Amino acid sequence: MRAQILAVARDRFRREGYEAVTMRSLAADAGVDAALISYYFGSKRGLFAAVLQLTLNPADVLAGLLEGELESLPQRAIRALVVGWDRPETGLPLLTAVRAAAADPELATLLRGGLQREMVDRLADRLSGADARHRAGAFVGQLGGLVFTRYLLAVEPLASMTVDEIVRTLGPALRTTLFGTVAGHARRPDADGGRPAVRR
């Protein structure tokens, strides 16, 4: 039954894109109850990761990171990315998916839809300000740049740096992307998401 659900999901995702496919419609196509899909995969993004054969789903990682406070999100995100990609059992499937997307326009479109909804939009929802979506997209793009230079091209010195070195080197730039800087001030998140910038 799990294999049947995956086959239907793989076909639907490729034909319609990530956003258009719903758990209810997938259940109907597969001839199962939607609760069974949730039982096997947990969520739509979990099913998407299974279709891509990922043992580590970046969207799930970000969702977990967003449960913490935003102030340290850049450093925590870099650390989680590097630790996950450095482990062969989780990093190799991710690398395979990225390489496949580079060679397959349909898969690239599918991945882009998943990243947009499950990462950029989800992060933007936690950020304050009219430009929240722009900052969220730039943040995810910078993390993608880290993946590209360290894991696809193995560019030095980034390819050989430790996770702590990468956090120290790239953390400030990612913080600026998320929170911004204006004349020595920085925008910092607060509980209600809308407090004016404060001096550091």
C-alpha positions in Angstrom: 0.0 0.0 0.0 2.8 2.4 0.8 4.4 1.7 -2.6 1.1 2.4 -4.3 0.7 5.7 -2.5 4.3 6.7 -3.5 3.7 5.8 -7.1 0.5 7.9 -7.3 2.2 10.8 -5.5 5.3 10.7 -7.7 3.1 10.9 -10.9 0.9 13.6 -9.5 3.8 15.8 -8.2 5.6 15.6 -11.5 2.5 16.4 -13.6 0.9 19.1 -11.4 3.7 20.5 -9.1 3.9 20.5 -5.4 1.4 23.2 -4.5 -1.5 21.9 -6.6 -1.5 18.4 -5.1 -3.6 17.8 -1.9 -3.5 14.9 0.5 -7.2 14.3 -0.1 -6.9 14.1 -3.8 -3.9 11.8 -3.5 -5.8 9.5 -1.2 -8.7 9.4 -3.7 -6.4 8.5 -6.6 -4.6 5.8 -4.5 -7.9 4.4 -3.3 -7.0 4.8 0.4 -8.1 6.9 3.3 -6.1 10.2 3.8 -5.4 9.1 7.3 -3.3 6.2 5.9 -1.1 8.6 4.0 -0.6 10.6 7.2 0.2 7.4 9.1 2.9 6.4 6.5 4.4 9.8 5.8 3.2 12.3 8.5 2.5 15.2 6.2 2.5 16.3 2.6 6.1 17.4 2.9 7.0 14.0 4.4 5.4 12.3 1.4 7.3 14.7 -0.9 10.6 13.7 0.8 9.7 10.1 0.4 9.0 10.5 -3.3 12.5 12.1 -3.6 13.9 9.3 -1.5 15.3 11.7 1.1 16.3 10.4 4.5 16.5 14.0 5.7 13.8 16.5 4.6 15.1 20.1 4.7 11.6 21.4 5.1 11.1 19.3 8.2 14.5 20.5 9.5 13.4 24.2 9.0 10.1 23.6 10.6 11.9 22.3 13.7 14.3 25.2 13.7 11.4 27.7 13.5 10.0 26.4 16.8 13.0 28.0 18.5 13.6 31.8 18.8 14.5 33.7 15.7 17.5 35.5 17.0 19.8 32.5 16.7 18.1 31.0 13.6 20.9 31.8 11.1 23.5 30.0 13.2 21.2 27.1 14.0 20.2 26.8 10.3 23.8 26.7 9.1 24.8 24.1 11.8 21.8 21.9 10.9 22.5 22.1 7.2 26.2 21.2 7.5 25.7 18.4 10.0 22.9 16.9 7.8 24.8 17.2 4.6 28.1 16.0 6.1 26.5 12.6 7.1 26.7 10.2 4.2 23.4 8.5 5.1 21.5 11.8 4.9 23.7 13.9 2.7 24.1 11.6 -0.3 20.4 11.3 -1.0 20.1 15.1 -0.9 23.1 15.5 -3.2 21.5 12.9 -5.6 18.2 14.8 -5.6 20.0 18.2 -6.3 22.1 16.7 -9.2 19.0 15.0 -10.7 17.1 18.3 -10.5 19.9 20.0 -12.4 19.5 17.5 -15.2 15.7 17.2 -15.2 13.6 20.4 -15.7 10.4 18.7 -14.4 12.1 17.6 -11.2 13.7 21.1 -10.8 10.2 22.6 -11.0 8.9 20.2 -8.5 11.7 20.9 -6.1 11.3 24.6 -6.5 7.6 24.4 -5.7 8.4 22.4 -2.5 11.1 24.8 -1.4 8.9 27.8 -2.1 6.0 26.7 0.0 7.6 24.6 2.7 10.7 26.8 3.3 10.4 30.3 1.9 6.8 30.9 2.7 7.0 29.1 6.1 10.0 31.3 7.1 8.3 34.4 5.8 5.3 33.7 8.1 7.6 33.9 11.1 9.3 37.1 10.1 7.9 40.6 10.5 7.8 43.5 8.0 6.5 44.0 4.4 9.6 42.5 2.9 9.5 39.3 5.0 9.0 37.1 1.9 12.0 38.8 0.2 14.2 38.2 3.2 13.1 34.7 3.6 13.8 33.9 -0.1 17.3 35.5 0.1 18.0 33.5 3.3 17.0 30.2 1.7 19.0 31.2 -1.4 22.2 31.8 0.7 21.8 28.4 2.3 21.5 26.9 -1.2 24.7 28.7 -2.1 26.4 27.0 0.8 25.2 23.6 -0.5 26.4 24.4 -4.0 29.9 25.6 -3.1 30.6 23.0 -0.3 29.0 19.9 -1.6 28.5 20.1 -5.4 31.7 22.0 -6.4 33.8 21.5 -3.2 35.2 25.0 -3.4 38.0 25.7 -0.9 38.3 26.8 1.8 34.5 26.2 2.4 34.8 22.5 1.5 37.2 21.8 4.3 36.0 24.1 7.0 34.5 22.7 10.2 30.9 23.4 11.1 31.9 25.9 13.8 34.1 27.8 11.3 31.2 28.0 8.8 28.8 29.2 11.4 31.3 32.0 12.4 32.1 32.9 8.8 28.6 32.9 7.3 26.4 33.6 10.3 26.7 37.4 10.3 25.7 37.7 6.6 22.7 35.4 7.2 21.7 37.5 10.2 21.8 40.6 8.1 19.6 39.0 5.5 17.0 38.1 8.0 17.0 41.1 10.3 18.6 43.8 8.3 20.9 46.7 9.3 20.1 50.4 9.1 22.6 53.0 10.3 24.0 50.8 13.1 20.6 49.4 14.0 19.4 45.9 13.5 15.8 44.7 13.2 15.2 42.0 15.8 12.2 39.7 16.1 10.0 39.8 19.2 7.1 37.9 20.5 4.4 39.8 18.4 6.7 40.1 15.4 6.5 43.9 15.0 8.7 45.8 17.4 10.8 48.6 15.9 14.5 48.1 15.5 16.7 48.5 18.6 20.3 49.5 19.0 22.7 46.6 19.6 
